[in-house]
Amino acid sequence: QASVDAGDCPAAHLDGKTPAQPNSKGECNCWQYSHSTGTGFWPLEGCSEEQPLPKLWKDPSCVDVVMSNWKKTAAIAKSQGYKYLTTPL
Protein backbone atom coordinates (compact mmCIF):
# COMPACT_ATOMS: atom_id res chain seq x y z
CA GLN A 1 0.00 0.00 0.00
CA ALA A 2 2.89 2.37 0.72
CA SER A 3 4.06 2.28 -2.91
CA VAL A 4 0.53 3.01 -4.16
CA ASP A 5 0.18 5.91 -1.73
CA ALA A 6 3.56 7.28 -2.83
CA GLY A 7 2.61 7.08 -6.52
CA ASP A 8 5.41 4.55 -7.07
CA CYS A 9 3.40 1.70 -8.53
CA PRO A 10 3.69 1.61 -12.37
CA ALA A 11 0.46 0.54 -14.09
CA ALA A 12 0.41 -2.38 -16.50
CA HIS A 13 -2.18 -2.30 -19.29
CA LEU A 14 -3.83 -5.41 -20.68
CA ASP A 15 -3.59 -4.18 -24.28
CA GLY A 16 0.21 -4.43 -24.09
CA LYS A 17 0.65 -1.02 -25.74
CA THR A 18 1.93 0.52 -22.52
CA PRO A 19 4.40 -1.93 -20.99
CA ALA A 20 5.38 -1.23 -17.42
CA GLN A 21 8.36 -2.29 -15.39
CA PRO A 22 7.93 -2.87 -11.65
CA ASN A 23 9.32 -0.38 -9.17
CA SER A 24 12.54 -1.06 -7.28
CA LYS A 25 10.62 -3.31 -4.86
CA GLY A 26 9.26 -5.46 -7.71
CA GLU A 27 5.76 -4.02 -7.33
CA CYS A 28 3.38 -2.81 -10.02
CA ASN A 29 -0.28 -1.90 -10.45
CA CYS A 30 -1.54 -4.94 -12.32
CA TRP A 31 -5.16 -4.64 -11.22
CA GLN A 32 -6.44 -1.24 -12.30
CA TYR A 33 -6.25 -1.56 -16.11
CA SER A 34 -6.02 -5.32 -16.48
CA HIS A 35 -7.32 -8.66 -15.26
CA SER A 36 -5.97 -12.12 -14.67
CA THR A 37 -5.00 -13.89 -17.89
CA GLY A 38 -3.04 -16.90 -16.63
CA THR A 39 0.47 -17.05 -17.98
CA GLY A 40 -0.59 -16.04 -21.47
CA PHE A 41 1.86 -15.31 -24.26
CA TRP A 42 4.01 -12.22 -23.84
CA PRO A 43 6.99 -10.75 -25.63
CA LEU A 44 10.20 -11.38 -23.72
CA GLU A 45 13.46 -9.61 -24.50
CA GLY A 46 15.94 -12.21 -25.70
CA CYS A 47 13.28 -14.46 -27.26
CA SER A 48 12.33 -14.43 -30.93
CA GLU A 49 8.69 -15.39 -30.25
CA GLU A 50 6.15 -14.66 -27.55
CA GLN A 51 6.57 -16.76 -24.44
CA PRO A 52 6.25 -18.82 -22.25
CA LEU A 53 5.89 -21.15 -25.25
CA PRO A 54 5.23 -22.41 -28.06
CA LYS A 55 8.79 -22.88 -29.34
CA LEU A 56 10.83 -22.09 -26.25
CA TRP A 57 13.02 -25.19 -26.30
CA LYS A 58 14.01 -24.63 -29.95
CA ASP A 59 15.64 -21.27 -29.11
CA PRO A 60 18.66 -21.84 -26.79
CA SER A 61 19.15 -18.13 -26.03
CA CYS A 62 15.48 -17.86 -25.10
CA VAL A 63 15.79 -20.89 -22.81
CA ASP A 64 18.64 -19.11 -21.02
CA VAL A 65 16.55 -15.92 -20.60
CA VAL A 66 13.48 -17.79 -19.35
CA MET A 67 15.47 -19.92 -16.92
CA SER A 68 17.34 -16.88 -15.60
CA ASN A 69 14.02 -15.12 -14.99
CA TRP A 70 12.59 -18.25 -13.38
CA LYS A 71 15.54 -18.43 -10.98
CA LYS A 72 14.89 -14.82 -9.96
CA THR A 73 11.21 -15.60 -9.44
CA ALA A 74 12.08 -18.69 -7.41
CA ALA A 75 14.44 -16.70 -5.19
CA ILE A 76 11.75 -14.06 -4.54
CA ALA A 77 9.13 -16.72 -3.77
CA LYS A 78 11.50 -18.59 -1.43
CA SER A 79 12.37 -15.37 0.40
CA GLN A 80 8.63 -14.89 1.00
CA GLY A 81 8.25 -18.39 2.45
CA TYR A 82 6.75 -20.18 -0.57
CA LYS A 83 7.78 -23.76 -1.28
CA TYR A 84 6.29 -24.34 -4.75
CA LEU A 85 6.12 -22.48 -8.07
CA THR A 86 3.63 -23.18 -10.83
CA THR A 87 4.14 -20.31 -13.28
CA PRO A 88 6.60 -17.44 -13.76
CA LEU A 89 5.71 -13.98 -12.46
For each residue, the residues with C-beta under 8 A, 3 or more apart:
1: 4 5
2: 5 6
3: 6 8 9 23 25 27
4: 1 7 9 29
5: 1 2
6: 2 3 9
7: 4
8: 3 23 27
9: 3 4 6 23 27 28 29
10: 20 21 22 23 28 29
11: 18 20 28 29 32 33
12: 18 19 20 28 29 30 33 34
13: 16 17 18 20 33 34
14: 33 34 35 37
15: 18
16: 13 19 42 43
17: 13
18: 11 12 13 15
19: 12 16
20: 10 11 12 13 28 29
21: 10 28
22: 10 25 26 27 28
23: 3 8 9 10 26 27 28
24:
25: 3 22
26: 22 23 76
27: 3 8 9 22 23
28: 9 10 11 12 20 21 22 23
29: 4 9 10 11 12 20 32 33
30: 12 34
31: 34
32: 11 29
33: 11 12 13 14 29
34: 12 13 14 30 31 37
35: 14
36:
37: 14 34 40
38: 87
39: 52 87 88
40: 37
41: 50 51 52 53 54
42: 16 50 51 52
43: 16 47 50 51
44: 47 50 51 62 65 66 69
45: 65
46: 61 62 64 65
47: 43 44 50 51 56 59 61 62 65 66
48: 59 62
49: 54 55 59 62
50: 41 42 43 44 47
51: 41 42 43 44 47 56 62 66
52: 39 41 42 56 66 87 88
53: 41 56
54: 41 49
55: 49 58 59
56: 47 51 52 53 59 62 63 66
57: 63
58: 55
59: 47 48 49 55 56 62 63
60: 63 64
61: 46 47 64 65
62: 44 46 47 48 49 51 56 59 65 66
63: 56 57 59 60 66 67
64: 46 60 61 67 68
65: 44 45 46 47 61 62 68 69
66: 44 47 51 52 56 62 63 69 70 88
67: 63 64 70 71
68: 64 65 71 72
69: 44 65 66 72 73 88
70: 66 67 73 74 85 88
71: 67 68 74 75
72: 68 69 75 76
73: 69 70 76 77 85 88 89
74: 70 71 77 78 85
75: 71 72 78 79
76: 26 72 73 79 80 89
77: 73 74 80 82 85
78: 74 75 81 82
79: 75 76
80: 76 77
81: 78
82: 77 78 85
83:
84:
85: 70 73 74 77 82 88
86:
87: 38 39 52
88: 39 52 66 69 70 73 85
89: 73 76
